[in-house]
Amino acid sequence: MISLRKSLLLCAFICIISSLRSQDDLLSLIEDNKDKEPKKVYATFKTVKIGNAQTIETVKKNHLDFRISHRFDNIYNSDLANPLNNMGQTFIGFDNAKDIRFSFDYGVTDNITLGVGRSKMNHLLDGTIKWRVLEQTTNFSVPVSIAFFSSTGYSHDPTAVIYSGVVKDFKTNELHRLSFFNQVIIASKINNWLSLEILPSYMYRNFIKENLNSKNNSYDENGFFTLGFGGRIKMTKRLSFIGDYFYNFSNFYQNNTNAFNPLSLGFEIETGGHVFSLFVTNASGLIENNFIPYTTDTWSKGQVKFGFCIARTFAL
């Protein structure tokens, strides 16, 4: 009888231990699955812009990003009679500002940013929105991040400037001052040192002058598609090479000697709390509504400009 009791107690003890071990195994499985859940990619790019191009990054929720951006004049211009003398006289373009922009961008959520700004070029007031709708994961189950960017611009130049050079046989219309830019940003952090993005975009201006490309007899168009490319190559822990380029599909921009596609190249320097972008570009404008349709300088003639931005973010 005693032996039977001992046997029963031993069996009960073994069952309890087995049950506890099974629970531990189940808990470990749950914890392992949690650890294996895809994590979102962090910092595909370090700032909201590369050189000219937007990035996938947005302003954090309840934060306000204030920026003062400058774009100077040409460093060199081979079209001038004495380009080297002009280069010295203008201090490689720093004496003249082609564009200055003040902007405020607010993070409504971590993925939605609303902004307003004012640019010197074309006296452009603009309102922008950037909405990140998809985020890349570290295991590439979601291989890209996707955002939508839109900008509406209002040029408050005097009427005489808007219609300058035009045979004005029509009524003045305030809607002529408006321009619209819409873009899809598709970006991927390939690895720790390489980030790339592609930016299919559409530009539309309510009013344009009848400029002619004499090379192919094509006139400028109100609306046209453009495709942007951008990238960041991390060279050291704090130094990266950056660049972006836009190709305009309108026939007006093909082999045109007065209108060109914007290209920017430079370096990005991380200093802990700040990121400095030092780059040169042939584009005079600081926002898409200006630099996409109105880039009139070319790298082939040395017509490139320095640009920089002073930014400060406030937690509200």
N, C-alpha and C positions, 0 to 999 in steps of 0.2 A: 504493500500500500504506500509506504514512504517512498519507495523507488518510483512508483507511478506519479506521486506528487512532484518529486524532483524533476521527472521527465517533462511533466506539464509546465512547471515553472520555467524550465530551460527553453521549451518551445515558445512560450509566451515572451520570454526575454529576447530570443532571436527574432521573433516577429516584430517586436517594438523597435529593435535596432535597425532591422531592414526597412521598416516604415520611415524611420527618421532619416536614414540614408537616402531613401527614394525621394523624400521631400527636399533634402539638400540638393539632390541631382536636378530636380525640377526647378528649384530656385536658381541654381547655377545656369540652367538652360535659359531661363527668363532673363537673367542678368547678361548672359552672353549675347542674347538677341538684341537687348538694349544697346550693348556696346557696338553691335554690328549694324545698327540703324544708320543710314547714310547721313553724313554731316554736311552742312552747307559750306561752300567754299568762301573763304574770307579774303578780302583785299585782292580781287582780281587785278585792279589798278589801285594806285595809292591816292589819287585825287579824282575829282569829278570831271576833269578834262586832261587830255594828253598835251597837245600843242594847240591846234585848232579844234580837234574833234572832241565830242562828248565821250565819256566812258560810262560803263555800266553802274558806277558808284552813285549813291544818293546821299543827301544830308540826313543825319540821324534824327529820329523823332524828337520834336520839341527843341531842336537846335536851329540857330540862325547863322548862316554863312554870309559874311559881308566881304566883298571883293572890290579892289580897285585894280583894273587891268590896263596896261599900256602896250601900244604897238608903235614903234618908232619908224623913222624914214629909212630909205635904202642905205645899206652900208656902202654900196658901190653901184655905179650905173654906167655901163659902157656906152650908152646912148649920148651921154654928155660930152661936150668938147674936151673937157679936162677932168675926167672922172676922179683921178687921184687928188687933185686940188680940192674938188668938191667934197671928197671923202674926209679930208682934213678940216675943211671949213665948217662942215656940219658935225664934226666929231663922230664920224661913222654913223650918222643918222640920229644921234641922241638930241640934237638941237631942235628937231622937228618931230612932233607927235602926229602920226597918221590917224590914230584912233585912241580914245580913252573911254573906258566903260566903268560905271559904278553899278553894282548889282547886289541884291539881297535874295538869298534862297533859304526857304524855311522847310524843315522836315515835318510834314503833316503826320506821316508814319515813317517807319524805317525804310519803306519802299516807295514813298510818294513825296516828291519835292516840288514846291511851287516857288516861282521866282519872278522878280521884276528887275529891270535894268534900264540904263540910259547910256547910249553911245554917242561919241562926238561925230563919227562918220554918218552922214545923212541925217544927223539929229534924230536918231532912232530911239524911240521908247519901245520896250518889249516886255511881254509877259510870257513865261515859260512854265512847262510842266514836264517832269520826268517820272515815269511810273515803271518800276521794275516788277514784271509780272511772273518771272520764272527765275529760280536760283540754281546754279550748278551745284552738284554734290561731289564730295571728295573721291567717291568710288566710281564716278563717271556714269552712274545709273541715269543721272541727268547731266549730259555732257556740256551744256551751255547755259549761260544766263541771258535773259532777254528783257529789254526795257523799251518803252515807247517814249520818245521825246518830241515835244511840239513847241514851236515859238511863233507868236504873232507880233509883228512889228508895226509901229506907226511912226512915219517920218513927219516931224513938224518943221521941216525946212520951209522957208517962204515959198509961196505959190510960184514966184518967178523962177526959183531954182528947180522946182519939180518939172516945170514945163520949158525949161531953158533949151533953146535949139529946136523947139517944136512949133510947127505952124498950128497955132491954137485957134481952131475954128469950132470949138465945142465948149460947153459950160464947165467951169471949175467944179470938181467933185471931190469931197473929202475922202471918199472911199479909195481914191487913187493913191492915197498915202499908205495904204495897208499892204503888208506882205506876210506870207505864211510859209512856215517850214515844218515838215513832218518827217520823222525818222524812226526806224526800228534799229535798236542796238543789239547785236548778237555777239556775245563775248565768251571766251573760254580761257581759263587758267590752265594751260597745257601741263605745266609743272612748276616747280618753285622759282624758276628763272625766266619763264616765257609766258606772256599773256598776249592774246590776239583778239581782234574784233573786226566785224564787218558791219557796215552801216548803210543799208538801202534807204534812200531818202527822196523826197519830192519837194521842190521849191516852186512857189507861186507868188507872182507880183501882180497886183491889180492894174498897175500902169507901167509901161515901159516905152522907151524911145525906139524908133525904128532904126536901130543900128544894123549895119550890113557887114557881113563877113565877105569881103571881096574875093577871097580864095575859092569859095564855093557858092557865092550868091545866096547865102542863107541869112535870114533876119533873126534878130533876137526874139525869144519867145516868152510869153507870160509865165508858162509853167513848163518844167522839164524835170526829168529824173537825174539823180546823181548817186554815185556809189562810193562810199568811203571805206578806207582801210586804216587800221591803227594797230600799234603794237608797243610792247614794253619788254626789253631784254635786260634782266638783272645781271650786272657785270661784277659787282662786289656786294657786300652786305648793305651798303648805303648808296651805291651809285648804279643808275640804270640808263640805258639808251632808249630814247622814245622817238616815235615818228608817226605821222598820219598823212593821208593823201586822199583827195576827192577827184573822181572822174565824172565830168558833166557829159551827159549823153546827147544833149542838144547839138544839132549840126552847126549851130552858130559858133560853138567852141572848138570845132575841129579845124586844126591848122590856122587858127585865128592869131593874128599878130598883135591884137589889142586886148584879148581876153584869154585868161589861162586858168588851168586847174591848180588849186592851192595845195602846196606841199610844205610840211614842217618837219624839221629834224632837230634833235637836241639831247640834253641830258637831264635826268631827274636826280636830285640829291636829297637824301633823307637825313635829318639832323635830330632825330628823336621826336620832338613835338611838332615839327614842321617838315613840309616837303617843298623844295624849291625846283621849279622847272625852268631851265635855261635853254632856249631854242631860237632858231631862226626860221623865217618863213617868207614866201613871196606874197602872202595875203596881207592886205592893209586892215581889213575888218576884224573885229573881235567876236562877232556873233554870226551864226550861219546866214541870217537874212542879209548880211553885208558881204561876208567873204566868199560865199558860194557863187553868187552871180557877178560880183564886182571886183574880182582879182585881175588887175591889169598889168602886173609885173611878172617877170620870169626869172628863174634861177640861171638860165643860160647867159643872161646879161649881168649877172651879179646883183640883181635887184631883190635882195633879201633884207629882212629887217629883224632886229632883236625884239623880243617880247618878254614881259614879265608880269607877275601878278602878286599883289599883297593881299593876303586873306586872313580873316579872323573869324573864328566860330564862337558863338555865345550859346550857353545852355539856358533855356528860358523855363 
